[in-house]
Amino acid sequence: MATDSRQIFNVPNQITMLRLVLSVVVFVLVPLELYIPALIVFAVAAGTDWVDGYYARKYDQVTQLGRILDPFCDKIIICGSYILLSVQMRDIQADSFGLSVQIAGWMAVVVVGRELLVTALRGFIEQHGGDFSAKFSGKLKMVFQCAAVIGSLAVLSNPTESSDQLRATTLLLIWLSVVSTIYTGIIYIQAAIKTIGDFKSSDNATAAND
């Protein structure tokens, strides 16, 4: 039993759970308008996503719990951050170039909706023995989302004095995150449709043989 416990609560899974704890800290700091501390904690939490995956693969410590916890924690910190930032950024005024750096409410809805849909599809496909592993485009989407959150927190830390370059870069990252979110959502939907089609073909073939 002790051995099983060590295998389940191994180093990668402990790092993943640490990310969940850090997510809660971010969610406390943002409404308190402690944006720089929130930025630092978020950056550390985002960094653990790479660390736990690298450690698990290098030392062959991939577990079923980790396969569930890792994407769950990713979704919690991203969805929660987008929801909170859509509220905190609603009053940011446009600068002299007309750039209004905001994560709008509809953007948060798109991000949350996509994550819920992909989670549902992954659960269904893997329950039926299919492979619904993360794709490179999904990992790139996560990079854009994290960068957009970090940029948004930097802008919020001093919205009236933020440089035009920071605002423009953050606005670009926000839109890249939204576009990549929609794009990867479509890719996963297509993959799910194909997999479901394969299931039906396999079932029909089995029924014909019977």
Phi, psi and omega in degrees: 000320180297320180297317178299320180297318179294325180291322181286309182263056179280181184301312180302318180291327176294320177296319179298317179292328174298322178298324177295318178296316179296328177299316179298320178299317178300317182294336176279319185288322185298309178298335177280359179064029174265073193286323179292314174301321178296320178298315182295314181295319179297317180299319178295316180298316179297323179295328180293338179297322178285321184295313184294321178294317179297315182296317182297319181287319183294320184255017176052053180240032176287127180233163178297321178299317180296323179296334178271314185294318187300306178293329178298313180295322177301315183292322180299310185289323180287309181298315179298318180294317180295320179296311181295318181291329177296331177280314185291333186263003187294336184258007179292129182271154177292148179272191185296339178265005180079017181272114177253103185276104183216141164267102183290161180301322182293331177294318178297321179297318179299314181297312181295316180299317179298316182295321178295318180296313181296322178298317179296316180295317180298316180300318181293313183295312183290333176295331180262016174087007180275168179254121181232046183292158180295141179259165181300321180298326178291323177292321178294323176301319179296322178297314179298318181296314180296317179296322179295320178295315180297316178297319180296319178295323178295318178294316181296332181296335177202072188298330183274338183249003180298140181292153178300325180294317179296316181295316180295317180296317180295319178298318178298316180295322178299313182290324175297321180294320180291313180298315180292329176296313179294316182299312181291329175299318178296318179300315181292324177296316178298319179296321180293318179298317179297316181295318178297321176298320177295322177300313183296320179296318178296318179295319180294321179295319179297318180295322179294321180292325178293000000 
